[in-house]
Amino acid sequence: MIWRLYPECRVYIDGRADIYGDPFINEYLRIEGGEPGWDASLSLDGVQIVLIEPGSSLAKDLRQSQDWEIAFSDEQSILFVHR
């Protein structure tokens, strides 16, 4: 995604955990785990699109939110877009 969409779309996080630092990774894990305030954190960081595994806690929360809609899904991923 970084190679194809940058600079129009910026990636919030990817698999290179070592470059983000522990505080950011911990915040991401809190968001991905669906802990209270996950939606405010995404909003504060300006996240408009989420691509995640369909079975994750965050995917469950995004499905239930009126602020997000599913743009695509398959067995491996689900793409949410902020309304």
N, CA, C and O atoms as a MOPAC input file, in Angstrom:
PM7 MOZYME 1SCF
protein

 N      0.81300 1    -1.18800 1     0.00000 1
 C      0.00000 1     0.00000 1     0.00000 1
 C      0.85900 1     1.25500 1     0.00000 1
 O      0.54700 1     2.23000 1    -0.68300 1
 N      1.93200 1     1.22600 1     0.76300 1
 C      2.81000 1     2.39300 1     0.81200 1
 C      3.35900 1     2.69600 1    -0.58100 1
 O      3.37000 1     3.84900 1    -1.01200 1
 N      3.81200 1     1.66100 1    -1.27500 1
 C      4.43600 1     1.85900 1    -2.58200 1
 C      3.43400 1     2.35300 1    -3.62000 1
 O      3.80300 1     3.12300 1    -4.50700 1
 N      2.18600 1     1.93200 1    -3.52700 1
 C      1.19600 1     2.26800 1    -4.54700 1
 C      0.40800 1     3.54700 1    -4.25800 1
 O      0.02100 1     4.25600 1    -5.18700 1
 N      0.17000 1     3.84400 1    -2.99600 1
 C     -0.76000 1     4.92000 1    -2.65900 1
 C     -0.11400 1     6.19900 1    -2.12300 1
 O     -0.74900 1     7.25400 1    -2.11800 1
 N      1.12400 1     6.11600 1    -1.67800 1
 C      1.79600 1     7.29800 1    -1.14100 1
 C      2.10700 1     8.27000 1    -2.27700 1
 O      2.51200 1     7.80700 1    -3.34300 1
 N      1.95200 1     9.53900 1    -2.12700 1
 C      1.64400 1    10.31200 1    -0.93000 1
 C      0.15900 1    10.62800 1    -0.75000 1
 O     -0.21700 1    11.23300 1     0.25500 1
 N     -0.69100 1    10.23500 1    -1.69600 1
 C     -2.11700 1    10.55700 1    -1.56300 1
 C     -2.72500 1     9.92600 1    -0.31300 1
 O     -3.53100 1    10.54600 1     0.38000 1
 N     -2.33400 1     8.70400 1    -0.03900 1
 C     -2.79300 1     7.99900 1     1.16100 1
 C     -1.57500 1     7.61500 1     1.97700 1
 O     -0.62400 1     7.02300 1     1.46700 1
 N     -1.62100 1     7.95900 1     3.24200 1
 C     -0.51300 1     7.61700 1     4.12900 1
 C     -0.92100 1     6.43700 1     4.99800 1
 O     -2.04900 1     6.38100 1     5.48700 1
 N     -0.01400 1     5.50500 1     5.18700 1
 C     -0.26000 1     4.31800 1     5.99500 1
 C     -0.01900 1     4.65400 1     7.46200 1
 O      1.00700 1     5.23100 1     7.82000 1
 N     -0.97600 1     4.28600 1     8.29700 1
 C     -0.89500 1     4.55200 1     9.73900 1
 C      0.13600 1     3.65100 1    10.40000 1
 O      0.94000 1     4.11200 1    11.21100 1
 N      0.11700 1     2.36200 1    10.05400 1
 C      1.06600 1     1.39600 1    10.60700 1
 C      1.20100 1     0.24400 1     9.62600 1
 O      0.27600 1    -0.05800 1     8.87300 1
 N      2.36500 1    -0.39600 1     9.64300 1
 C      2.59400 1    -1.58600 1     8.83100 1
 C      3.37800 1    -2.59800 1     9.65700 1
 O      3.46700 1    -2.45700 1    10.87700 1
 N      3.93300 1    -3.59000 1     9.03300 1
 C      4.60400 1    -4.66400 1     9.75100 1
 C      5.97000 1    -4.33700 1    10.30300 1
 O      6.59000 1    -5.18900 1    10.93900 1
 N      6.45700 1    -3.14200 1    10.08400 1
 C      7.80000 1    -2.77300 1    10.55500 1
 C      7.72400 1    -2.14900 1    11.94500 1
 O      7.97300 1    -0.95500 1    12.11000 1
 N      7.38500 1    -2.95000 1    12.93000 1
 C      7.15300 1    -2.45000 1    14.29200 1
 C      8.37300 1    -1.72600 1    14.86500 1
 O      8.21600 1    -0.79800 1    15.65800 1
 N      9.55600 1    -2.12300 1    14.48900 1
 C     10.76100 1    -1.53600 1    15.06200 1
 C     10.92800 1    -0.05400 1    14.74300 1
 O     11.62100 1     0.64800 1    15.48000 1
 N     10.31800 1     0.44400 1    13.67200 1
 C     10.50300 1     1.86000 1    13.33400 1
 C      9.49700 1     2.78000 1    14.02200 1
 O      9.67800 1     3.99800 1    14.01500 1
 N      8.45400 1     2.22900 1    14.60700 1
 C      7.40300 1     3.04800 1    15.20700 1
 C      7.64600 1     3.36700 1    16.67900 1
 O      7.19300 1     4.40400 1    17.16400 1
 N      8.33800 1     2.51500 1    17.38100 1
 C      8.59700 1     2.72600 1    18.79200 1
 C      7.49000 1     2.15200 1    19.66600 1
 O      6.34300 1     2.02200 1    19.24000 1
 N      7.85700 1     1.81500 1    20.88500 1
 C      6.92600 1     1.16500 1    21.80800 1
 C      5.67300 1     1.97600 1    22.12700 1
 O      4.58400 1     1.40300 1    22.13300 1
 N      5.76800 1     3.28400 1    22.39400 1
 C      4.54100 1     4.02700 1    22.71800 1
 C      3.50400 1     3.97400 1    21.59200 1
 O      2.31400 1     3.80100 1    21.85500 1
 N      3.94900 1     4.12200 1    20.34600 1
 C      3.01700 1     4.07200 1    19.22700 1
 C      2.43500 1     2.67400 1    19.05900 1
 O      1.23200 1     2.52400 1    18.84500 1
 N      3.27300 1     1.65900 1    19.15200 1
 C      2.80700 1     0.28000 1    19.02300 1
 C      1.79100 1    -0.03000 1    20.10800 1
 O      0.77500 1    -0.66800 1    19.83400 1
 N      2.04500 1     0.40700 1    21.32800 1
 C      1.09400 1     0.16900 1    22.42300 1
 C     -0.24000 1     0.86300 1    22.15300 1
 O     -1.29600 1     0.30000 1    22.44200 1
 N     -0.20400 1     2.07100 1    21.60700 1
 C     -1.43700 1     2.77400 1    21.25700 1
 C     -2.17800 1     2.02900 1    20.14800 1
 O     -3.39900 1     1.88400 1    20.20300 1
 N     -1.44000 1     1.55900 1    19.14700 1
 C     -2.06800 1     0.78900 1    18.08100 1
 C     -2.72200 1    -0.47800 1    18.63800 1
 O     -3.84800 1    -0.80400 1    18.26200 1
 N     -2.04600 1    -1.17800 1    19.51000 1
 C     -2.61100 1    -2.40500 1    20.08900 1
 C     -3.87200 1    -2.10500 1    20.88900 1
 O     -4.80500 1    -2.90800 1    20.90100 1
 N     -3.90600 1    -0.96000 1    21.55400 1
 C     -5.09800 1    -0.54400 1    22.28200 1
 C     -6.25500 1    -0.31100 1    21.31300 1
 O     -7.38000 1    -0.73600 1    21.57400 1
 N     -5.98100 1     0.36000 1    20.20300 1
 C     -7.00200 1     0.62700 1    19.18100 1
 C     -7.45300 1    -0.68100 1    18.54800 1
 O     -8.65200 1    -0.94300 1    18.44700 1
 N     -6.49800 1    -1.50500 1    18.12100 1
 C     -6.81000 1    -2.76200 1    17.44500 1
 C     -7.57700 1    -3.71700 1    18.36000 1
 O     -8.37400 1    -4.53300 1    17.89600 1
 N     -7.32900 1    -3.60400 1    19.64800 1
 C     -8.02800 1    -4.44000 1    20.62600 1
 C     -9.41800 1    -3.93900 1    20.96200 1
 O    -10.15100 1    -4.58800 1    21.70900 1
 N     -9.78800 1    -2.78700 1    20.41500 1
 C    -11.11800 1    -2.24000 1    20.65000 1
 C    -11.31600 1    -1.67900 1    22.04100 1
 O    -12.44300 1    -1.62300 1    22.53400 1
 N    -10.24500 1    -1.26700 1    22.67500 1
 C    -10.35900 1    -0.69600 1    24.01400 1
 C    -11.08000 1     0.64700 1    23.95500 1
 O    -11.06200 1     1.31200 1    22.91900 1
 N    -11.71000 1     1.04900 1    25.04600 1
 C    -12.44400 1     2.32300 1    25.06000 1
 C    -11.58700 1     3.47700 1    24.53500 1
 O    -10.41700 1     3.62000 1    24.88900 1
 N    -12.20500 1     4.29300 1    23.68300 1
 C    -11.51400 1     5.42900 1    23.09800 1
 C    -10.85400 1     5.12500 1    21.76900 1
 O    -10.19900 1     5.99300 1    21.19300 1
 N    -11.01700 1     3.89400 1    21.26500 1
 C    -10.38400 1     3.54100 1    19.98600 1
 C    -10.83200 1     4.47900 1    18.87800 1
 O    -10.03100 1     4.88000 1    18.03400 1
 N    -12.13200 1     4.83400 1    18.88100 1
 C    -12.67700 1     5.68600 1    17.83000 1
 C    -12.13100 1     7.11100 1    17.90600 1
 O    -11.85700 1     7.73100 1    16.87900 1
 N    -11.97700 1     7.61900 1    19.10900 1
 C    -11.41500 1     8.95900 1    19.28300 1
 C     -9.95800 1     8.99300 1    18.82500 1
 O     -9.51100 1     9.97800 1    18.23900 1
 N     -9.22700 1     7.92600 1    19.09200 1
 C     -7.82100 1     7.86500 1    18.67000 1
 C     -7.70700 1     7.86000 1    17.15200 1
 O     -6.85500 1     8.55300 1    16.59600 1
 N     -8.55500 1     7.09000 1    16.47300 1
 C     -8.52400 1     7.09300 1    15.00600 1
 C     -8.88300 1     8.47000 1    14.46200 1
 O     -8.26100 1     8.95500 1    13.51700 1
 N     -9.88100 1     9.08700 1    15.06100 1
 C    -10.31000 1    10.41200 1    14.62100 1
 C     -9.20400 1    11.44600 1    14.83700 1
 O     -8.92000 1    12.25300 1    13.95300 1
 N     -8.59100 1    11.41400 1    16.00400 1
 C     -7.51700 1    12.35000 1    16.34100 1
 C     -6.35100 1    12.23900 1    15.36400 1
 O     -5.73100 1    13.24000 1    15.00500 1
 N     -6.06100 1    11.00900 1    14.93900 1
 C     -4.95600 1    10.79200 1    14.01200 1
 C     -5.36900 1    10.95200 1    12.55200 1
 O     -4.54100 1    10.78000 1    11.65700 1
 N     -6.64100 1    11.28000 1    12.29800 1
 C     -7.09800 1    11.53000 1    10.94300 1
 C     -7.25100 1    10.28700 1    10.08200 1
 O     -7.20000 1    10.37400 1     8.85500 1
 N     -7.43700 1     9.13400 1    10.70700 1
 C     -7.57600 1     7.88300 1     9.96100 1
 C     -8.93800 1     7.87200 1     9.27200 1
 O     -9.96800 1     8.05700 1     9.92100 1
 N     -8.94300 1     7.65800 1     7.96800 1
 C    -10.16600 1     7.64700 1     7.16800 1
 C    -10.47200 1     6.27900 1     6.56600 1
 O    -11.61000 1     6.01000 1     6.18100 1
 N     -9.46300 1     5.41400 1     6.48400 1
 C     -9.60100 1     4.08600 1     5.89600 1
 C     -8.89400 1     3.09400 1     6.81000 1
 O     -7.78900 1     3.35400 1     7.28700 1
 N     -9.54300 1     1.94900 1     7.05300 1
 C     -8.94100 1     0.89500 1     7.86200 1
 C     -9.00800 1    -0.40400 1     7.08000 1
 O    -10.08400 1    -0.82000 1     6.65100 1
 N     -7.86700 1    -1.04500 1     6.89200 1
 C     -7.77200 1    -2.35800 1     6.26800 1
 C     -7.25400 1    -3.30200 1     7.33900 1
 O     -6.14400 1    -3.12800 1     7.84100 1
 N     -8.06000 1    -4.30700 1     7.69100 1
 C     -7.72900 1    -5.15100 1     8.83000 1
 C     -8.30000 1    -6.55500 1     8.63600 1
 O     -9.10600 1    -6.78500 1     7.73500 1
 N     -7.88100 1    -7.48300 1     9.48100 1
 C     -8.39800 1    -8.84400 1     9.43000 1
 C     -9.85700 1    -8.84900 1     9.87900 1
 O    -10.20400 1    -8.17500 1    10.84900 1
 N    -10.71700 1    -9.60100 1     9.18600 1
 C    -12.14900 1    -9.59100 1     9.49700 1
 C    -12.49500 1   -10.04300 1    10.91600 1
 O    -13.51100 1    -9.61400 1    11.46200 1
 N    -11.67700 1   -10.89300 1    11.51600 1
 C    -11.99300 1   -11.41000 1    12.84000 1
 C    -11.44000 1   -10.60000 1    13.99700 1
 O    -11.58900 1   -10.99800 1    15.15200 1
 N    -10.81000 1    -9.47900 1    13.71500 1
 C    -10.18900 1    -8.69100 1    14.78100 1
 C    -11.24400 1    -7.95100 1    15.60900 1
 O    -12.36800 1    -7.73300 1    15.15800 1
 N    -10.86100 1    -7.57900 1    16.80700 1
 C    -11.74900 1    -6.79900 1    17.67400 1
 C    -12.10400 1    -5.46200 1    17.03700 1
 O    -13.24500 1    -5.01000 1    17.13000 1
 N    -11.12500 1    -4.82700 1    16.39000 1
 C    -11.39700 1    -3.54100 1    15.75600 1
 C    -12.40200 1    -3.69600 1    14.61700 1
 O    -13.27800 1    -2.84600 1    14.45300 1
 N    -12.29400 1    -4.76000 1    13.83300 1
 C    -13.25900 1    -4.98600 1    12.75300 1
 C    -14.66700 1    -5.12600 1    13.32300 1
 O    -15.62700 1    -4.61200 1    12.74800 1
 N    -14.78900 1    -5.80900 1    14.43200 1
 C    -16.10100 1    -5.94900 1    15.08400 1
 C    -16.64200 1    -4.58200 1    15.48500 1
 O    -17.80900 1    -4.27600 1    15.24000 1
 N    -15.80200 1    -3.76800 1    16.09500 1
 C    -16.23000 1    -2.43600 1    16.53000 1
 C    -16.57900 1    -1.53500 1    15.35100 1
 O    -17.55200 1    -0.78400 1    15.40900 1
 N    -15.79400 1    -1.60600 1    14.28900 1
 C    -16.06500 1    -0.78900 1    13.11000 1
 C    -17.37700 1    -1.20200 1    12.44600 1
 O    -18.12400 1    -0.35300 1    11.96000 1
 N    -17.65800 1    -2.51000 1    12.42700 1
 C    -18.93500 1    -2.98100 1    11.86600 1
 C    -20.12500 1    -2.39800 1    12.62400 1
 O    -21.16200 1    -2.10000 1    12.03000 1
 N    -19.97100 1    -2.23700 1    13.93500 1
 C    -21.06200 1    -1.76100 1    14.78600 1
 C    -21.17900 1    -0.23800 1    14.81100 1
 O    -22.19400 1     0.30000 1    15.25200 1
 N    -20.15600 1     0.44800 1    14.34400 1
 C    -20.14500 1     1.90800 1    14.36500 1
 C    -20.93300 1     2.47500 1    13.18700 1
 O    -20.83400 1     1.98200 1    12.06400 1
 N    -21.70400 1     3.50000 1    13.45700 1
 C    -22.42500 1     4.19300 1    12.39200 1
 C    -21.50800 1     5.13700 1    11.61000 1
 O    -21.89700 1     5.66200 1    10.56600 1
 N    -20.30500 1     5.34900 1    12.11100 1
 C    -19.36200 1     6.26500 1    11.46700 1
 C    -18.51100 1     5.59900 1    10.38900 1
 O    -17.78700 1     6.28100 1     9.66400 1
 N    -18.59100 1     4.27700 1    10.28000 1
 C    -17.75900 1     3.53900 1     9.33900 1
 C    -18.62800 1     2.62700 1     8.48200 1
 O    -19.64300 1     2.10700 1     8.94400 1
 N    -18.21800 1     2.43700 1     7.22700 1
 C    -18.92600 1     1.51400 1     6.35400 1
 C    -17.92800 1     0.59400 1     5.66500 1
 O    -16.76900 1     0.95300 1     5.45900 1
 N    -18.39800 1    -0.59100 1     5.31400 1
 C    -17.55400 1    -1.56800 1     4.64600 1
 C    -17.50500 1    -1.23800 1     3.15900 1
 O    -18.53600 1    -1.11100 1     2.49900 1
 N    -16.28300 1    -1.10000 1     2.64700 1
 C    -16.09100 1    -0.84100 1     1.22100 1
 C    -15.72400 1    -2.11900 1     0.47500 1
 O    -15.97700 1    -2.23600 1    -0.72400 1
 N    -15.12200 1    -3.08400 1     1.19100 1
 C    -14.71300 1    -4.34400 1     0.59500 1
 C    -14.48500 1    -5.34300 1     1.70900 1
 O    -14.06400 1    -4.97100 1     2.80500 1
 N    -14.76000 1    -6.60700 1     1.43800 1
 C    -14.38600 1    -7.66100 1     2.37500 1
 C    -14.23800 1    -8.98800 1     1.65700 1
 O    -14.92400 1    -9.26300 1     0.67200 1
 N    -13.33400 1    -9.80100 1     2.16600 1
 C    -13.19000 1   -11.18100 1     1.74000 1
 C    -12.74200 1   -11.97700 1     2.96000 1
 O    -12.83000 1   -11.47900 1     4.08300 1
 N    -12.26800 1   -13.19600 1     2.76400 1
 C    -11.88800 1   -14.03300 1     3.89900 1
 C    -10.64300 1   -13.53200 1     4.63700 1
 O    -10.44600 1   -13.84600 1     5.81100 1
 N     -9.81300 1   -12.76100 1     3.95400 1
 C     -8.54100 1   -12.33300 1     4.52900 1
 C     -8.52500 1   -10.90700 1     5.05400 1
 O     -7.74200 1   -10.58500 1     5.94800 1
 N     -9.37700 1   -10.05300 1     4.51300 1
 C     -9.31600 1    -8.64200 1     4.90000 1
 C    -10.67700 1    -7.98500 1     4.77100 1
 O    -11.57200 1    -8.46000 1     4.07300 1
 N    -10.78600 1    -6.88300 1     5.47000 1
 C    -11.98400 1    -6.05900 1     5.37200 1
 C    -11.53200 1    -4.60000 1     5.33900 1
 O    -10.66000 1    -4.18700 1     6.10400 1
 N    -12.14000 1    -3.83500 1     4.44500 1
 C    -11.77400 1    -2.43100 1     4.26400 1
 C    -12.94000 1    -1.55600 1     4.69400 1
 O    -14.03900 1    -1.65000 1     4.14800 1
 N    -12.68400 1    -0.71100 1     5.67300 1
 C    -13.68500 1     0.23300 1     6.17300 1
 C    -13.31300 1     1.63100 1     5.73200 1
 O    -12.13600 1     1.98200 1     5.65700 1
 N    -14.32300 1     2.42300 1     5.44200 1
 C    -14.13600 1     3.81500 1     5.07600 1
 C    -14.96900 1     4.66600 1     6.04200 1
 O    -16.13200 1     4.36600 1     6.31300 1
 N    -14.34900 1     5.72500 1     6.55000 1
 C    -15.06100 1     6.62400 1     7.43800 1
 C    -16.10200 1     7.41100 1     6.65400 1
 O    -15.82200 1     7.90600 1     5.56200 1
 N    -17.29400 1     7.52400 1     7.21100 1
 C    -18.38800 1     8.25100 1     6.51700 1
 C    -18.24600 1     9.74300 1     6.66300 1
 O    -19.07300 1    10.49500 1     6.14600 1

